[in-house]
Amino acid sequence: MSSRSKSALLPRIARLVVVGAICLSLGMHWALLQGIAWTGMLISFASEGAVMEAVQKTFDGQHGCALCHKVKEGRTSNHELPQQTGQSMQKINAVLVEITTLVAPVGEKISFAMLRGMMVKRNELPETPPPRRGLA
């Protein structure tokens, strides 16, 4: 693995970590778990009867599975936690700023001489093709 590909991998990993942390802080893990629970319920109810009945049982709220109850408990326990103060939000912002300033973009340095050489080549007329012989 070359050093260039290793250096290109670090920003991607950093972005994934930041996106994962944001998703967890927004509570998106509960939505993912609820989707998994609904999928499992839909499959199990559909194997017992008609698909329309399975959809109704899955989403009516009366036939919840064990995972649905755990998700509901987890969501309510998250809301009961004390709200974050402004100081902790400043800490989060400081960490995010530090993460974004750690990774510098990797790019090629182009000098003016290189640019001038490329522009001169583009301004030259193309060579004229040799004359074709007519078919007669």
Buried (B, 14 or more C-beta within 10 A) or exposed (E): EEEEEEEEEEBEEBEEEBEEBEEEEEEEBBEEBBEEBBEBBBEEBBEEEEEEEBBEBBEEEEEBBEBBEBBBEBBEEEEEEEEEEEEEEEEEEEEEEEBEEEBEEEEEEEEEEEEEEEEEEEEEEEEEEEEEEEEE
